[in-house]
Amino acid sequence: FSSIMRPSAWRSSTSGGKITAKVKVTNTGKRSGKDVVQLYYSAPYYVGGLEKSAICLGGFAKTRLLAPGESETVTVSFDINDMASYDRADRQAWVLEKGEYKIYAASDIREHYGEFTFTLGKDKVIKTDSATGAEIKNLFDDVYGGYTILSRRDPEGTYPQFRALTASDAVKNSDKLPDPMTEGEAPKTGVKYDKTITLRDVYEDESLWDAFLDQLTLDEMTMLVIDGGYETYGVERLGIPHTMDNDGPSSVKGRNGLLYTDCGTAYPCETAIACTWNCPLAEKMGEGVGKEAEDMGTDIWYAPGVNIHRNPMAGRNFEYFSEDPVISGKMASAIISGCASQGLVTTIKHFVLNDQESNRAGIYTWADEQTMREIYLKAFEIPIKETKCCGIMSAFDRLGTVWCGASSALLNDLLRTEWGFEGFVVSDYSSNFTGTGYMNPVLAVYNGNDTILTGIRALNKPSHVAAVKLAYRRDPIGFGKALREACKNLCIAKMQTRAFLHPEKVYNDSLAASLQKPSDWNFEFPYAFSALRYVLNNTMNVVLWLLRYVL
């Protein structure tokens, strides 16, 4: 350690519906350094009551750089309601059970240097969402498979056991289309007005939404929902911009998807970022990514990833922050805020329960609703509510039997109705080349997944176009309404992109612009080898540029 930090004084309060601790941290070492103040809580636990962790992270804050002998008073707070547990079996609500809540100021989960008690005289039931006022209720009963749930009362006796299951009808019919809607009218399409209403007009006057959407043709709507791989489709005549999107989360890539020739800084992976406990630093990373994206012409960044480190051996942990949802959510909020300050739209991924890499495409995932809401969903809920994020990437896995991108409970009832999200949902990378079955675009549109991250456009596009148009003919009322809503969600997100807000900035995608200039190359000894690398690099850039017109 470069320094030794010591908390020399602390005080606490429970006013304004918050738990707050103020801790004076002093650098007693010989070198400058930083430290983190962490606030934990232990909720009352009763036999026969709600299941709870023994201790949970409530909040945290990092000091500034402190010189030897220097001190700083750090304030950490979190909402009292954040200590609630979800009651799936009885009240279908968040519940603060009566009793004593132990609050710990700590340097880590085991080393506590301060403690106080918050006492609640009776149970408090939270039945409406704090952000939207929407009713809270169970949405994922079908995701719980009836297995024994791990309990603190008897961890050995309730530890999960392997079970061999026979496929149920729900599993066998997991990708079935809904029945056509017979009541109501199909939305208008292809309407022409004396003066075309553009997306810019809607941006300035939201009362024009319906009239604007009436102008979209079936062909245009089809392309908007099926052509979302590393870009979003544009409709020039209506002022809907074409955007260039690309991957993260450890760096931002340039234009043209997998065939990019520009790439930003390789930042430390999200796990390393979370280990800093430094949200301002994470926000600075977001700002840097945003500036690089602007320089390269990337409008939407497929990041950050906030899935949980459920297993330390998981193959994609490097894309995620932590095993804890609070630090995951707070770090994501910071990165998203940094990106947004530079005009970069982000898509939080992979929504949700995408917590293993092996066989993740279409895997049937089972969890009870308390576990989902308190751990896996909370990491998404925090940044969605704390930032103006307008992008989500759905996951490969299934919630129970339903693919995440086809779960209306997830994408409509929870994400949009309960949490108040406004924006678009894009699928993960699509290898669906038939337009039917798992990850098909029709199920996506029906259930709130607004566009498909097209894997290989030349292979995806024919079947996806045919599937969407067939679904429209089959169900012009129900599917027509869902298709229209998907296009609106896309446009809401597009209105936050640089492609919409600053259309005057034009990027050069020519072959010459895709090549590395000699002046930008670091020629070093041995010079012959360095020159060879330069030639090979530009040869690959030529190949990538040519492939853009094939794939």
C-alpha positions, 0 to 999 in steps of 0.5 A: 500500500502506498499509504494507510488510511484511518477513519478518525471520526464518523456520524450518522443520520436517518433523516429525509428517508435516507441512511447517511454516514459522514466519515472523516478519513485521514492519510496516516501513511507516508505517501499520497493515496485514496480510500473508499468508505463503504456502508453496509446493512443487515436487515432483521431476519426471522424464521418463516419471514422473507429470505435475506442476505446476512449483509448487503452493500448500501452505498460507497464513496471514494476519497480524493487523493490525500497527501500524508496527514491530510483528511477528508470527510466523506458522505455516503447515503442510500434510501431506507427503502433500498433495504427492502426485500421482495415478497413474491409469495404473499404481498407481491411487493417490496417489504421492510420488515419490522425490527432492527437494521444494523448499519455499518461503516466499513473499509470492506465487508468484514472490517467495520469501524462504525455501527448504528441501529435503525429501528422500524416499528412495523412492516412497511409495504412498498407497492408502487414504484418510486420513479413511475408510481406504477403498481408493483406485482409479480411478473415472473412466476413462470420463471420459477421452476418450483425447486427448493430455494437456498435458505440461510436457515439451512444452507446445506439442506437447501443447497441446489441439487442437479435435477433431470427434467422432462420437457414440458409443453411450455418448453416445446412451444416456447417460440409460438406466435400469439393469436391474431388480434380481431378487435380494433383497427390496423394502424395507418401506413404510408399516409401522405400529407401536403407537407411531410412531417419529419422527425425534427418536427416531432422533436420540436412538437411531440403532438405530431407523433401519430401523424408522423408514424402514419407516414411510414410504409410497411417496407420502411417499418420492416427495415427499421426492425430487422436491420439493427446490426451495428447500425440502425436503419434510416429513412431519409425522406422522414428525417430518420437518421441512419446510425453507426453502432458498435461494440464495447464495453472495454473500448469503442469500435469505429464505423461499419460494425465487425468490419471496422478499421478504427478502434478506441483506447483499450480501457481496463475491463469493467471488473478492474473499473469496479475494483476502484470503487471510483464512480467519478473515474468511471464517468471520466472513462465514459467521457473518453469513450464518448470523445473517441466515438465522436472522432470515429463516427460511432453513434450508439455503443453496445455497453456497458454490461451489467450482468452479475458475476454469478460464478467466478469461472464465467467466460464473460465476467470481464465484460461485467463489473461485479457479483454485487448489483449495487456497485454494478449499477452505480458504475454503469450509471457513471459510465453512461453519464460520461458517454451522454455528456459527449452525445454517445447513446449507450445500450445496457446489456445483456438484459437479463440473467445472461450469467454464463457463457457456455451454451448461453444461446437459448438456454432455459434459465430459472429463478424466483422473482425475489432473486431476480429483482434483488440481484440480477435486475437491480444492476439494470434498474439503478442506471435506468432510473439514475440516467437518461439511458435510452438503449437496452440490449436483450440477452440470448437466454430464456427466462423460463421458456421465453427468450428475453427478447420475446418477453413482454413481461420483461421488456414492456411490463417491467422495463417500460411500465414499472421502471419508466424506460423510454428508448429502444431495445436491440437484440444480441447478435442474431444468427437466425437465418430462417425468420422463425423459431428462437430469436425470430424478429416477429416475436421480438416486435410483438414483445417490445424488442424493437430491432434485431442485431443482424449478424450477417446481413446478407443471410439474415435479411431475406428471411427476416423481411419475409417473416415480418411482412407475413406476420403483418398480413396474418395480424394487421391489427396486433402486429401492426400496432407492435410494429408501429410502437417498435419504430417509435421506440427506435426514433425516440432513441435516435433523437438522442444520437449525434446523427440526429442532433448534429447531421452536419458532421459527415464521416468519410468511409472511403477506402483512402480514409480506411487506410492508416497514414504513414504519419500515424504509424509508429515505425520503430526498430527493427524498421523492416519488421515495423514496415511489414506490419504497416503493410499487413495492417493496411492490407487487412483494412483493404479486405475489410473495406471490400467485405462491407459491400459483400456482407 
